[in-house]
Amino acid sequence: MACFGCFGCFKKRPNGAPEAERNSAPAASTGSTRTASSSIISRSDGSAATTGKQSSLSVASTASQKSIPALYEERAYKLRAFEFDELRNATNDFSRMNKIGEGGFGRVYKGYIKNPNEKGGRMPVAIKKLNQKGLQGHKQWLAEVQFLAVFEHPNLVKLIGYCAKDSEIGIERLLVYEFMPNKSLEDHLFNRAYPPLTWNLRLQIALGVAQGLAYLHDGEVQVIYRDFKASNVLLDKEFKPKLSDFGLAREGPTAGHTHVTTAVVGTYGYAAPDYIETGHLTVKSDVWSFGVVLYEILAGRRSLERNRPPNEQRLLDWVKQFPVETRKFSMIIDPRLRSDFSLQAAREIAKLANSCLVKNPKERPTMSEVVECLRRAIQMEPSKPPAANSNRTRTVAVSSRG
């Protein structure tokens, strides 16, 4: 899907901001500074936190005054600094045979590295290699390193390490992740080469990513993910979902501020209209995106499909033709599910999606509230494990699209 406004996000680093050195921990970007005569707090990512009255819109947690760069300095030791040659060998010189994905950042390869917990053993990993000619450069590479060094959760993809090599030929920036054998939610929802996800598994995936977003929103430092979509939800061998691709993530507003003002970036069809119109970024922007993906999970359709008839191309417009409380509602359910779903639970999920998609961001639920609603929906019917061959594990890996 097309991205919009991305070029506005890529500004040069401030003068004096340290660059990553080869095989050393990438330097944290400079912290926030306040000018005495202004209510705007300049931030190293080019965004600004704007003051305002306390409201449910998006007021950051005051649990910790530390910024992400400061926390990164404390936790960077957890990441492994790889030699470039080690990663080149791990991927057979970045062979096409090892390529498993490609996106704005660059290409993704499957490789094998030494397993630190198993003597003589090797472990599969996914290795993102920066496209030196691409729009997404050092800034987003550094953002991924910092966010994933600071935040750990069962529903966030694990970053194992990184590589930063500068030479006369050019720069090399790589990221090494845990290997996710079942690719992305996008693949299983929309690619007909895959068996359909069962109803119960769809709800479990929705719950898992909701828990991941709630963790980011309510943690010691508030994080706005900013690019939530099905392609950024990866699935492990047991189909447990994990959020990936933190290149566009931003630290939330500081205490006493309601939003972060920043360039509008993201993927068309998923970004909240209030964010597009104003550039005001809040955690409720993520809630809107989650509502879009909930409907994708229910319908098995993308948010935008231009190959469909005009009145069916935009998912959010199409589902309005089938109100939740009407008999026609079941028409929106993915036909590949046949009758293997709970209509009562489906109605509750649609109501939840609608609450996430209200125009006024103040009226949208928090992700913690979303988690509770999803738990109740799952309890509406007995949990049924997927058939042995209904969602079989495939040897595919981390998707870097978008």
CORBELHU-V395855 format. One record per residue. N is the residue number from 0. PSI is psi in whole degrees, -180 to 180 (* if undefined). Layout:
N PSI
N PSI
//
This chain:
0 150
1 141
2 154
3 147
4 11
5 -34
6 -23
7 -14
8 -20
9 87
10 158
11 150
12 147
13 148
14 133
15 -8
16 127
17 142
18 158
19 137
20 157
21 127
22 27
23 162
24 130
25 136
26 140
27 144
28 163
29 151
30 -180
31 148
32 145
33 135
34 144
35 -29
36 9
37 151
38 9
39 130
40 115
41 141
42 155
43 -16
44 9
45 0
46 177
47 141
48 129
49 135
50 158
51 175
52 153
53 132
54 171
55 -4
56 -55
57 79
58 124
59 154
60 141
61 15
62 -29
63 137
64 -3
65 145
66 169
67 -45
68 -37
69 -42
70 -34
71 -42
72 -30
73 -27
74 2
75 -24
76 -19
77 -23
78 147
79 131
80 115
81 147
82 144
83 -41
84 -33
85 -41
86 -32
87 -42
88 -35
89 -26
90 14
91 52
92 43
93 51
94 147
95 -29
96 -23
97 -5
98 130
99 0
100 167
101 142
102 -162
103 -33
104 -40
105 -152
106 154
107 133
108 148
109 136
110 175
111 130
112 167
113 136
114 113
115 -19
116 3
117 111
118 123
119 -3
120 163
121 155
122 144
123 144
124 163
125 129
126 115
127 130
128 122
129 132
130 112
131 -19
132 0
133 169
134 -34
135 107
136 -142
137 -37
138 -47
139 -32
140 -46
141 -38
142 -43
143 -44
144 -46
145 -49
146 -45
147 -13
148 -32
149 -41
150 130
151 132
152 149
153 -21
154 21
155 138
156 145
157 127
158 122
159 -39
160 -166
161 170
162 132
163 113
164 124
165 135
166 177
167 -27
168 -34
169 -172
170 150
171 126
172 122
173 153
174 140
175 118
176 164
177 148
178 130
179 102
180 -15
181 26
182 -135
183 163
184 -38
185 -46
186 -43
187 -23
188 -38
189 -17
190 112
191 -5
192 -15
193 147
194 150
195 143
196 137
197 162
198 -50
199 -39
200 -36
201 -43
202 -38
203 -38
204 -45
205 -43
206 -43
207 -47
208 -31
209 -40
210 -37
211 -44
212 -40
213 -39
214 -43
215 -40
216 -33
217 10
218 -172
219 -30
220 128
221 135
222 133
223 118
224 -43
225 -12
226 48
227 125
228 166
229 -32
230 -18
231 7
232 109
233 155
234 128
235 -170
236 -23
237 14
238 24
239 130
240 146
241 134
242 138
243 175
244 81
245 19
246 -29
247 -1
248 149
249 146
250 137
251 177
252 148
253 167
254 134
255 0
256 147
257 -23
258 169
259 130
260 124
261 168
262 143
263 115
264 162
265 -164
266 132
267 134
268 -12
269 -24
270 142
271 139
272 -34
273 -34
274 -42
275 -41
276 -34
277 -21
278 8
279 114
280 127
281 172
282 -24
283 -15
284 -40
285 -36
286 -42
287 -49
288 -37
289 -39
290 -40
291 -47
292 -33
293 -43
294 -34
295 -40
296 -40
297 -44
298 -19
299 25
300 150
301 160
302 -27
303 122
304 99
305 -12
306 -1
307 167
308 152
309 -40
310 1
311 -1
312 -39
313 115
314 -45
315 -30
316 -39
317 -44
318 -21
319 -19
320 -9
321 74
322 150
323 -40
324 5
325 164
326 -26
327 -14
328 -40
329 -14
330 -21
331 -14
332 138
333 117
334 -20
335 -17
336 -17
337 -123
338 14
339 60
340 163
341 115
342 -38
343 -46
344 -39
345 -40
346 -41
347 -39
348 -42
349 -40
350 -40
351 -44
352 -43
353 -37
354 -31
355 -21
356 15
357 150
358 -42
359 113
360 -26
361 -25
362 -6
363 149
364 163
365 163
366 -29
367 -39
368 -37
369 -43
370 -46
371 -40
372 -41
373 -38
374 -40
375 -39
376 -39
377 -33
378 -5
379 -12
380 156
381 142
382 125
383 121
384 144
385 149
386 155
387 -32
388 9
389 -29
390 63
391 147
392 137
393 150
394 75
395 172
396 -160
397 127
398 135
399 14
400 145
401 *
//
